[in-house]
Amino acid sequence: MSKYIIVIFLCLLGVSCKTVSVNKQPQILTETSVELGSIGLLNGTLIAHTYESIAIPTFEKELKLSVQSVSFSKQTFKAFARANERTQKVALNFSDSLKVKPTYALLQFVDRVAITDELNNTKNTGVRSYLEHKKDAQMVTSISVAFSEKQLNQLKKATEVFLVQSPSKKFSLQLTNLNGEKQLLDFSDGVVFTYQTSSFCWKENNRHKLVIADIVSDSEGCPPNTHRKSEKAIQKNDLFKL
C-alpha cells in the first residue's frame, strides 16, 4: 500500500511543480520565453515541462486579446521570480503582509474564428501541412506576463488590445487608447512565466481538403464532425454513391 501512496504523492508533486493556478485555471510554468501565438511541442517529465517552439504562423490581421489584471499570489510570484532570475528585466517586490499586491497581465485570445481563418490562409499552407502530421503540436493561446508598473498601467488604460505581427514575424501588443491613438508594447519588455496551450481540430472542406476547424483547450472536445487527428477527418469515398 505504501508504494501506491508514494506514486500518488509523486504524481501530485509533479503536477504542482509544473503548473500553477491563474484565475482558477491551470497554467504551465516556464522559465524561458514563450510567445503568444506560436506553435510548438510540450516535452514533459514528472517534475518538469519544457516548450519547444516549432513554427510561427503568419497573421495578416490583428488578433483581439482579453487583458486581465491579476494580483500575484505567493505561488505565482515564485514562478515569476524564477523566470525573471536571469534577466532581471522587471523589478517587483512581494510580501504576504502587503495590503496591495503587485499585479501582472493575463493575456488570452478571444476570437477563435479569426485565428482559424488565419491558419487556413494560403500563407500558412506550409505550417498547416506540417501540423497535419504533428498531432501533438499545440498553439500558445494564453500567457501570464509581468511588465513594469508604467507598462502595466498602459495596458489597463487601453480600450482594446490586439496581437500584431511585424514582417519579420515579431509579435507585439497594439494598444488603442480612449482618444483612438495606438501604441506598441513589445513582449521583450516583459517576463512571461506561465502559459496555456490549445490543440487543433480538423475537418475536410467542400473541396475535400483538410482545414483547421477550431482550436480547443485540453478540457474541451472538438466540435461535431471535426477531429484532433487529421487522418480521422479524411472522408472515405462512398463507391455506392458514384
C-alpha positions in Angstrom: 0.0 0.0 0.0 2.9 2.4 0.8 4.2 2.1 -2.8 0.9 3.3 -4.1 0.8 6.3 -1.7 4.4 7.2 -2.8 3.3 7.1 -6.5 0.3 9.2 -5.9 2.4 11.7 -3.9 4.9 11.9 -6.7 2.2 12.5 -9.3 0.7 15.3 -7.2 4.1 16.8 -6.7 4.8 16.7 -10.4 1.6 18.4 -11.2 2.3 21.1 -8.6 5.8 21.6 -9.9 4.9 22.2 -13.5 1.5 24.1 -13.2 0.1 26.9 -11.1 -3.5 28.2 -10.8 -4.2 31.5 -12.6 -7.8 32.8 -12.2 -8.7 29.2 -11.2 -7.3 27.8 -14.4 -4.1 25.6 -14.5 -1.3 27.2 -16.5 2.1 25.7 -17.2 5.2 27.2 -15.6 8.0 28.4 -17.8 11.4 29.9 -17.1 12.1 30.5 -20.8 10.5 32.9 -23.3 7.2 31.6 -24.7 5.4 33.6 -27.4 1.7 34.0 -27.6 0.5 32.6 -31.0 3.5 30.4 -31.5 3.1 26.6 -32.3 5.2 24.1 -30.5 5.6 20.8 -28.6 5.3 20.2 -24.9 8.1 18.0 -23.6 7.3 16.9 -20.1 8.5 14.7 -17.3 7.0 14.1 -13.9 8.5 17.2 -12.4 9.3 19.5 -15.4 7.8 20.8 -18.6 9.5 22.5 -21.5 8.0 24.1 -24.6 9.8 23.7 -27.9 8.6 26.3 -30.5 8.5 24.7 -34.0 6.5 27.2 -36.1 5.4 30.9 -36.1 2.2 31.3 -38.3 1.8 34.3 -40.5 -1.0 36.5 -39.1 -2.1 39.2 -41.6 -4.8 40.5 -39.4 -4.8 41.9 -35.8 -6.0 39.3 -33.3 -8.1 40.6 -30.4 -6.9 39.8 -26.9 -8.6 39.9 -23.5 -6.5 41.5 -20.8 -7.0 40.8 -17.1 -5.0 42.4 -14.3 -4.3 39.7 -11.7 -2.8 40.1 -8.2 0.3 38.0 -7.5 -0.1 35.1 -5.1 2.8 33.5 -3.3 2.9 30.8 -5.9 2.6 33.0 -9.0 5.2 35.4 -7.7 7.6 32.5 -7.1 7.0 31.4 -10.7 7.7 35.0 -11.9 10.9 35.3 -9.8 12.3 32.1 -11.3 11.5 33.3 -14.9 13.0 36.8 -14.1 16.1 35.5 -12.3 18.5 35.5 -15.3 17.5 38.8 -17.0 16.0 40.8 -14.1 14.0 42.8 -16.6 11.1 43.6 -14.2 11.7 44.8 -10.7 8.8 43.7 -8.3 8.6 43.1 -4.6 6.1 40.8 -2.9 5.1 40.1 0.7 2.1 38.5 2.3 1.9 41.5 4.6 1.3 43.9 1.7 -2.3 45.1 1.6 -2.0 45.9 -2.1 -0.2 43.1 -4.0 1.7 43.8 -7.3 -0.2 42.6 -10.4 0.5 41.0 -13.7 -1.3 40.7 -17.0 -3.2 37.6 -18.2 -3.5 37.7 -22.0 -5.8 35.4 -23.9 -7.1 35.1 -27.4 -10.8 35.9 -27.6 -11.7 35.3 -31.3 -11.0 31.6 -32.3 -12.8 32.1 -35.6 -10.3 34.8 -36.6 -7.3 32.6 -35.6 -8.6 29.6 -37.6 -9.2 31.8 -40.6 -5.6 33.0 -40.4 -4.3 29.5 -40.0 -6.2 28.4 -43.1 -4.8 31.3 -45.1 -2.6 30.3 -48.1 0.3 32.0 -46.4 0.2 29.3 -43.7 0.0 26.3 -46.1 3.4 25.0 -45.0 2.6 25.3 -41.3 -0.8 23.6 -41.8 0.8 20.8 -43.8 3.3 20.3 -41.0 0.6 20.2 -38.4 -1.3 17.5 -40.3 1.5 15.1 -39.3 2.2 16.5 -35.8 -0.9 15.6 -33.8 0.7 16.6 -30.5 1.6 20.1 -31.7 -0.2 22.9 -29.9 -0.6 26.7 -30.0 0.1 29.1 -27.1 -3.2 30.8 -26.6 -2.8 32.4 -23.1 0.1 33.8 -21.1 0.8 35.4 -17.8 3.3 38.3 -18.2 4.8 40.8 -15.8 5.6 44.3 -17.0 6.9 47.4 -15.3 4.3 49.4 -13.4 4.2 52.0 -16.2 3.6 49.5 -19.0 1.0 47.6 -17.0 -0.9 50.9 -16.5 -0.8 51.4 -20.2 -2.3 48.0 -20.7 -5.0 48.7 -18.1 -6.0 52.0 -19.7 -6.2 50.6 -23.2 -9.7 50.3 -24.7 -8.6 47.5 -27.0 -5.6 45.3 -27.2 -4.5 43.3 -30.3 -1.7 40.9 -31.1 0.1 42.2 -34.1 2.9 40.8 -36.2 5.8 42.6 -38.0 7.0 41.4 -41.4 9.8 39.6 -39.6 7.2 37.7 -37.6 7.9 39.6 -34.4 4.8 39.7 -32.1 3.8 42.9 -30.2 0.8 44.2 -28.4 -1.1 47.0 -30.1 -2.9 49.2 -27.6 -5.7 51.5 -28.5 -6.3 54.4 -26.2 -9.6 56.3 -25.4 -8.6 59.1 -27.9 -8.1 56.5 -30.6 -4.3 56.7 -30.6 -2.3 53.5 -31.0 0.9 52.4 -29.4 3.0 49.2 -29.5 4.2 47.3 -26.4 7.0 44.8 -27.0 6.8 41.4 -25.4 10.5 41.6 -24.9 9.9 44.2 -22.2 8.0 41.8 -20.1 8.6 38.5 -18.4 6.3 35.5 -19.3 6.1 33.0 -16.5 3.1 30.8 -17.3 1.2 29.8 -20.4 -1.7 27.7 -21.7 -1.9 25.8 -25.0 -4.7 24.7 -27.3 -5.0 21.8 -29.8 -6.2 21.8 -33.3 -9.5 20.3 -34.6 -9.5 19.2 -38.3 -12.2 18.7 -41.0 -12.5 18.3 -44.7 -13.9 21.3 -46.6 -16.3 21.1 -49.5 -13.2 20.7 -51.8 -12.1 17.6 -49.8 -9.1 19.5 -48.4 -8.0 19.3 -44.8 -8.5 22.6 -42.9 -8.3 23.6 -39.3 -11.9 23.9 -37.9 -11.2 25.1 -34.4 -8.6 25.3 -31.6 -9.6 23.9 -28.2 -8.2 23.6 -24.7 -7.4 20.2 -23.2 -10.6 20.3 -21.2 -12.7 20.8 -24.4 -13.7 18.4 -27.1 -13.7 19.1 -30.8 -16.9 20.3 -32.4 -19.1 17.7 -34.1 -17.7 16.3 -37.3 -14.2 17.5 -36.5 -11.2 15.6 -35.2 -8.0 16.1 -33.2 -6.2 13.7 -35.6 -6.1 15.0 -39.1 -6.3 11.5 -40.6 -9.7 10.8 -39.0 -11.1 13.9 -40.8 -10.4 12.4 -44.2 -13.7 11.2 -45.6 -13.7 7.9 -47.5 -15.5 8.0 -50.8 -18.7 6.0 -50.9 -18.4 4.0 -54.0 -22.1 3.1 -54.0 -23.0 6.8 -54.4 -20.8 7.1 -57.6 
